[in-house]
Amino acid sequence: QRLAVAGADGTVRLFAVGDGKLVGSFPAGGTVTELAFHPTAPQLGGTLKNTATVWTVAHQPGQPLPPEFGRPLQSFPHPKAVTSPLFTADGAFLTAGEDNQVRRFRIASELPVKTLGHPTLVDAVAFDDTGNLLATGCHDGVLRIWDLPKNTPLKTISAHVVTMPQQVQNPIYAVLWSPDFKQVFTASYDKTIKLWDVASGNLVREFKAAPDPKPEEPKKDEPKKDEKKDPPKKDEPKKEESKDTGPPGHRDQVFTIALTKDGKLLASGSSDRTVKLWDVGTGKVVREFANPDLKPTLPGEPAPSHPGWVQAVRFVPGDQFLVTAGAAPRGRGYLAVWNVATGQRVYGAERDPGAIRSLAVSPDGTRLVLGCAPAKGKFDGEALVITLPGK
């Protein structure tokens, strides 16, 4: 019912076969040598020199063309000239290249294949190893484990919902599966991280927030040299030392978490500007990462890790180094690399493109991908690929 025509002028034209009228046209960005229709979806594939492209050609007869008509859905670069675009019956896209290779591509669907309803914002998602279970963290403080084949929630856990003295829903900002995919970590606005058993829905461990700092006590007058302090009474009980020894937890919302490959150590980043390393087995902080360029915020505690909020933490393969990223003053970003064993900063610097919101490490550990907010005075953010600094 439709005929697609393309030529050396770089324009693709779609005609109705019944009356020969032009349905619509769009620029292809170059000379199109061959075309192929998708068997069921309103998509058109074509080859242009070293690239294969798929466009959307959806339209309703007798209706104005939608604005997305002719929009490229996906492009597939090839090392050499490419020919013979072909769609299979199940919608796979094949090409032949002058490098003696036939390639098979899957075209991304424009429509969702499943919709998992939540009552409010969803901040975090993570698949298990099978791809059949999905963990989602929501602004309502609820962790949901979804059975994707059945499209239903397998488990609903009120992970960060407080009910007494009144109900408070603390948003979940990060979710992370354990290495055996039987447990899920959640990080929240309530300053805590929690570990949950997926099968039972029970809390396994809480990585607690720091206690509120105590107000400074007024200094008492020093006793005179000839004055003696009263000896302690015999029946007066000794004050017990606090069992919660070691560095404290976070003092503000926890945005990001990452696990070592063996699942024994957990890194976290917070809007309190600190990065902490936790022992998963005990739930205690074992290391803090103090920035040598910053001053401590509270007496008796190390300096913060970042000049601004910490919004991404990732271990480098091998778990010897930890990369952290976030915001810095004046609309800039901050990136740091730390030695996990010693807590020392290997690299740290403010960066111009804007606050760094997300971070990924390449499988070989040599490159980073930074997702940056718009720099001050600009509207567009950037995704940057850089070499891992400091190594």
C-alpha positions as CSV (number, residue, x, y, z in Angstrom):
1,Q,0.0,0.0,0.0
2,R,3.0,2.3,0.3
3,L,6.0,2.9,-1.8
4,A,9.2,4.5,-0.5
5,V,11.6,6.2,-3.0
6,A,15.0,7.7,-2.3
7,G,17.7,9.1,-4.6
8,A,20.9,11.1,-4.9
9,D,19.1,14.3,-3.6
10,G,19.1,12.8,-0.1
11,T,15.3,12.9,0.2
12,V,13.1,10.0,1.1
13,R,9.5,10.2,-0.3
14,L,6.6,8.0,0.7
15,F,3.7,7.5,-1.8
16,A,0.4,5.8,-1.6
17,V,0.3,3.0,-4.1
18,G,-3.5,3.2,-4.7
19,D,-3.6,6.8,-6.1
20,G,0.1,7.6,-6.5
21,K,-0.1,10.6,-4.3
22,L,2.8,11.8,-2.2
23,V,2.2,11.0,1.5
24,G,5.2,12.9,2.8
25,S,9.0,13.3,2.5
26,F,11.9,13.9,4.8
27,P,15.7,14.6,4.4
28,A,17.8,11.5,5.0
29,G,21.1,13.3,5.5
30,G,22.8,11.8,2.5
31,T,22.4,9.7,-0.6
32,V,20.2,6.7,0.2
33,T,21.1,3.6,-1.8
34,E,18.5,1.0,-0.6
35,L,15.3,0.9,1.5
36,A,13.3,-1.7,3.3
37,F,10.0,-1.6,5.2
38,H,9.5,-3.1,8.6
39,P,6.9,-6.0,8.3
40,T,4.6,-4.8,11.0
41,A,5.7,-1.5,12.5
42,P,5.6,1.9,10.7
43,Q,9.3,2.0,10.2
44,L,11.6,2.3,7.2
45,G,15.2,1.2,7.1
46,G,17.8,2.5,4.6
47,T,21.5,2.5,3.9
48,L,23.7,5.6,3.4
49,K,27.3,5.0,2.6
50,N,28.8,3.6,5.9
51,T,25.6,3.9,7.9
52,A,22.2,2.2,8.2
53,T,19.3,4.2,9.6
54,V,15.8,3.4,10.6
55,W,13.1,6.1,10.4
56,T,9.6,6.3,11.7
57,V,7.0,6.7,9.0
58,A,3.8,6.5,11.0
59,H,0.8,8.5,9.6
60,Q,-3.0,8.3,9.4
61,P,-4.5,8.4,5.9
62,G,-6.3,11.7,5.3
63,Q,-4.7,13.3,8.4
64,P,-1.8,15.8,8.6
65,L,1.6,14.2,9.1
66,P,2.6,14.0,12.7
67,P,5.7,16.0,13.7
68,E,7.7,12.7,14.3
69,F,7.3,11.6,10.6
70,G,10.7,10.9,9.2
71,R,12.5,11.1,12.5
72,P,15.5,8.8,12.8
73,L,14.9,6.1,15.4
74,Q,18.3,4.6,15.3
75,S,21.5,4.7,13.3
76,F,24.1,2.0,12.9
77,P,27.6,3.0,11.8
78,H,29.6,0.5,9.8
79,P,33.4,0.4,9.2
80,K,32.9,0.1,5.5
81,A,30.1,0.7,2.9
82,V,26.9,-1.0,3.8
83,T,24.1,-2.4,1.6
84,S,21.1,-4.7,1.5
85,P,18.9,-3.6,4.4
86,L,16.5,-6.3,5.4
87,F,13.8,-6.8,8.1
88,T,13.0,-10.3,9.2
89,A,9.5,-11.4,10.1
90,D,10.1,-10.8,13.8
91,G,11.4,-7.3,13.1
92,A,15.1,-7.8,13.4
93,F,17.2,-5.5,11.1
94,L,20.0,-7.0,9.0
95,T,22.7,-5.4,6.8
96,A,25.5,-6.6,4.6
97,G,28.8,-4.7,4.6
98,E,31.9,-4.5,2.3
99,D,33.9,-5.8,5.3
100,N,32.4,-9.3,4.6
101,Q,30.1,-9.1,7.6
102,V,26.4,-9.5,7.9
103,R,25.0,-7.8,11.0
104,R,21.8,-8.2,12.9
105,F,20.3,-5.4,14.9
106,R,17.4,-5.0,17.2
107,I,15.3,-1.9,16.8
108,A,14.2,-0.2,20.0
109,S,10.5,0.0,20.3
110,E,8.9,3.5,20.5
111,L,6.2,2.2,22.8
112,P,6.8,0.6,26.2
113,V,6.3,-3.2,26.3
114,K,5.3,-3.0,29.9
115,T,4.1,-0.3,32.3
116,L,4.8,-0.6,36.0
117,G,2.6,1.8,37.9
118,H,3.9,3.8,40.9
119,P,2.0,6.4,42.9
120,T,4.8,9.1,42.6
121,L,8.4,9.6,41.3
122,V,10.6,6.6,40.7
123,D,14.3,7.5,41.4
124,A,16.0,4.2,41.0
125,V,15.7,0.8,39.1
126,A,17.9,-2.3,38.9
127,F,17.5,-5.7,37.2
128,D,18.6,-9.0,38.9
129,D,20.9,-11.3,37.0
130,T,18.0,-13.1,35.2
131,G,16.3,-10.0,34.0
132,N,13.0,-11.3,35.3
133,L,13.1,-9.3,38.5
134,L,13.2,-5.5,38.7
135,A,13.8,-3.6,41.9
136,T,12.4,0.0,42.0
137,G,12.9,2.7,44.5
138,C,10.1,5.3,44.8
139,H,9.5,8.7,46.4
140,D,6.8,7.0,48.6
141,G,9.6,5.2,50.5
142,V,8.5,1.8,49.2
143,L,10.8,-0.8,47.6
144,R,9.0,-2.9,45.0
145,I,10.3,-6.1,43.5
146,W,8.5,-6.7,40.2
147,D,8.0,-10.1,38.4
148,L,8.4,-8.9,34.8
149,P,7.1,-12.0,33.0
150,K,3.9,-11.7,35.0
151,N,4.0,-7.8,35.1
152,T,3.0,-7.8,38.8
153,P,4.8,-6.8,42.0
154,L,6.4,-9.8,43.7
155,K,7.2,-8.0,46.9
156,T,6.3,-4.6,48.3
157,I,8.4,-3.4,51.2
158,S,7.8,-0.2,53.2
159,A,11.6,0.3,53.3
160,H,11.8,3.9,54.4
161,V,8.3,4.6,55.6
162,V,7.9,5.8,59.2
163,T,4.5,5.3,60.8
164,M,5.0,6.7,64.4
165,P,4.3,9.3,65.7
166,Q,3.0,10.1,62.2
167,Q,3.4,8.6,58.8
168,V,6.4,10.0,56.8
169,Q,7.5,8.7,53.4
170,N,11.2,9.1,52.8
171,P,12.2,8.9,49.1
172,I,14.5,6.0,48.0
173,Y,17.3,7.4,45.8
174,A,19.2,4.2,45.0
175,V,18.7,0.5,44.8
176,L,21.4,-2.2,44.4
177,W,21.3,-6.0,44.3
178,S,23.7,-8.1,46.4
179,P,26.1,-10.3,44.4
180,D,23.9,-13.4,44.9
181,F,20.8,-11.4,43.9
182,K,18.9,-12.5,47.0
183,Q,19.0,-9.1,48.8
184,V,18.6,-5.5,47.8
185,F,20.2,-2.3,49.3
186,T,18.2,0.9,49.5
187,A,19.5,4.4,50.1
188,S,17.2,7.2,51.2
189,Y,16.4,10.7,52.1
190,D,16.2,9.6,55.8
191,K,20.1,9.4,55.9
192,T,20.2,5.6,56.1
193,I,21.0,2.6,53.9
194,K,19.1,-0.6,54.4
195,L,19.5,-4.2,53.2
196,W,16.4,-6.3,52.5
197,D,15.8,-10.0,51.9
198,V,13.8,-10.3,48.7
199,A,12.2,-13.6,49.5
200,S,10.8,-12.6,52.9
201,G,10.8,-8.9,52.7
202,N,12.5,-8.6,56.0
203,L,15.2,-6.1,57.0
204,V,18.6,-7.8,57.1
205,R,20.7,-4.8,58.2
206,E,20.5,-1.1,58.7
207,F,23.5,1.2,58.0
208,K,22.5,3.9,60.4
209,A,22.7,7.7,60.2
210,A,25.0,9.7,62.4
211,P,23.5,10.8,65.7
212,D,22.7,14.5,66.0
213,P,25.8,16.5,67.2
214,K,25.7,17.3,70.9
215,P,25.6,20.9,71.8
216,E,28.9,22.2,73.2
217,E,28.9,22.2,77.0
218,P,29.9,25.4,78.8
219,K,33.4,25.2,80.1
220,K,33.6,24.8,83.9
221,D,35.9,26.9,86.0
222,E,39.2,25.2,86.5
223,P,39.7,24.3,90.2
224,K,42.4,26.1,92.1
225,K,45.7,24.3,92.8
226,D,45.0,24.0,96.5
227,E,41.5,22.7,95.8
228,K,41.0,19.0,95.5
229,K,38.2,17.3,93.6
230,D,35.9,15.1,95.5
231,P,36.8,11.4,95.1
232,P,34.1,9.3,93.3
233,K,31.7,7.6,95.6
234,K,32.2,3.9,96.0
235,D,28.6,3.0,95.1
236,E,28.5,5.4,92.2
237,P,28.2,3.3,88.9
238,K,30.8,3.8,86.2
239,K,29.5,5.3,83.0
240,E,29.3,2.7,80.3
241,E,31.1,3.5,77.0
242,S,29.1,3.6,73.9
243,K,29.0,0.4,71.9
244,D,28.7,2.4,68.6
245,T,32.4,2.9,68.2
246,G,34.0,4.0,64.9
247,P,33.1,6.7,62.4
248,P,29.5,7.9,62.3
249,G,27.1,7.4,59.4
250,H,25.7,10.1,57.1
251,R,24.2,13.3,58.4
252,D,22.0,14.0,55.4
253,Q,20.3,12.2,52.5
254,V,22.1,9.3,50.8
255,F,22.1,9.6,47.0
256,T,24.3,6.8,45.7
257,I,25.8,3.4,46.7
258,A,28.2,0.9,45.1
259,L,29.4,-2.6,46.1
260,T,32.7,-4.3,45.7
261,K,32.6,-7.4,43.6
262,D,32.8,-9.7,46.6
263,G,29.9,-7.8,48.3
264,K,31.8,-7.2,51.5
265,L,32.3,-3.4,51.2
266,L,29.7,-0.8,50.4
267,A,30.5,2.8,49.3
268,S,28.0,5.6,49.7
269,G,27.7,9.3,48.8
270,S,25.5,11.9,50.4
271,S,24.4,15.5,50.4
272,D,26.4,15.9,53.6
273,R,29.4,16.0,51.2
274,T,31.0,12.8,52.5
275,V,31.9,9.5,51.0
276,K,31.9,6.5,53.4
277,L,33.0,2.9,53.2
278,W,30.9,0.4,55.1
279,D,31.4,-3.2,56.3
280,V,28.4,-5.0,54.9
281,G,28.6,-7.7,57.5
282,T,28.4,-5.4,60.5
283,G,26.8,-2.3,59.1
284,K,29.6,-0.1,60.4
285,V,31.6,2.6,58.7
286,V,35.2,1.3,58.3
287,R,36.7,4.2,56.3
288,E,36.1,7.9,55.5
289,F,37.5,9.7,52.6
290,A,38.8,13.1,53.8
291,N,39.5,15.8,51.2
292,P,42.9,17.4,51.9
293,D,41.7,20.7,50.4
294,L,38.8,21.1,52.7
295,K,38.4,21.8,56.4
296,P,36.3,19.7,58.9
297,T,32.7,20.7,59.3
298,L,32.4,19.4,62.9
299,P,35.1,19.2,65.5
300,G,36.6,15.8,66.0
301,E,35.6,14.6,62.5
302,P,37.5,14.5,59.3
303,A,37.1,16.9,56.4
304,P,34.2,16.2,53.9
305,S,35.1,14.4,50.7
306,H,33.6,16.9,48.3
307,P,33.0,20.6,48.1
308,G,29.4,19.9,47.2
309,W,26.8,17.0,47.2
310,V,28.1,13.6,46.3
311,Q,25.8,12.1,43.6
312,A,27.7,9.2,42.1
313,V,30.1,6.5,43.5
314,R,31.6,3.6,41.5
315,F,34.3,1.1,42.1
316,V,37.0,0.6,39.4
317,P,37.3,-3.0,38.3
318,G,39.5,-4.8,40.8
319,D,38.1,-2.6,43.6
320,Q,41.4,-0.9,44.3
321,F,40.1,2.5,43.5
322,L,36.8,4.3,44.1
323,V,35.6,7.1,41.8
324,T,33.2,9.7,43.2
325,A,31.4,12.6,41.5
326,G,29.1,15.4,42.3
327,A,28.6,19.2,42.4
328,A,30.9,22.0,43.3
329,P,30.4,25.8,44.0
330,R,29.6,28.2,41.2
331,G,27.7,25.6,39.1
332,R,30.8,23.4,38.5
333,G,31.3,19.7,39.0
334,Y,33.7,17.7,41.1
335,L,35.5,14.4,40.4
336,A,37.7,12.4,42.7
337,V,39.5,9.1,42.7
338,W,40.4,7.4,46.0
339,N,42.6,4.5,47.2
340,V,40.1,2.2,48.8
341,A,42.6,0.5,51.1
342,T,44.0,3.8,52.6
343,G,41.3,6.3,52.0
344,Q,43.8,8.7,50.4
345,R,42.7,10.9,47.4
346,V,44.6,9.9,44.3
347,Y,43.0,12.7,42.2
348,G,40.5,15.5,42.8
349,A,39.5,18.5,40.8
350,E,36.6,20.8,40.0
351,R,35.4,20.6,36.4
352,D,33.7,23.2,34.2
353,P,30.8,21.3,32.4
354,G,28.5,21.5,35.4
355,A,27.5,19.3,38.3
356,I,28.1,15.7,37.7
357,R,24.9,13.8,38.2
358,S,25.9,10.3,37.1
359,L,28.9,8.2,36.5
360,A,29.9,5.0,34.7
361,V,33.3,3.1,34.5
362,S,34.3,1.2,31.4
363,P,34.7,-2.6,31.9
364,D,38.4,-2.4,31.5
365,G,38.6,0.5,34.1
366,T,40.4,2.9,31.8
367,R,37.6,5.4,31.0
368,L,34.8,7.2,32.7
369,V,31.5,8.4,31.4
370,L,30.2,11.5,33.2
371,G,26.6,12.7,33.0
372,C,26.8,16.5,33.6
373,A,24.1,19.1,34.3
374,P,24.2,22.3,32.2
375,A,27.0,24.6,33.1
376,K,26.2,28.0,34.6
377,G,24.5,30.1,32.0
378,K,23.8,27.2,29.6
379,F,20.7,25.1,28.8
380,D,22.2,21.9,27.6
381,G,24.0,19.2,29.7
382,E,26.8,17.0,28.4
383,A,27.9,13.4,28.6
384,L,31.7,13.3,28.7
385,V,34.0,10.3,28.1
386,I,37.3,10.8,29.8
387,T,40.4,8.8,30.7
388,L,40.4,7.6,34.3
389,P,42.6,10.2,36.0
390,G,45.1,9.6,38.8
391,K,46.2,6.1,37.8
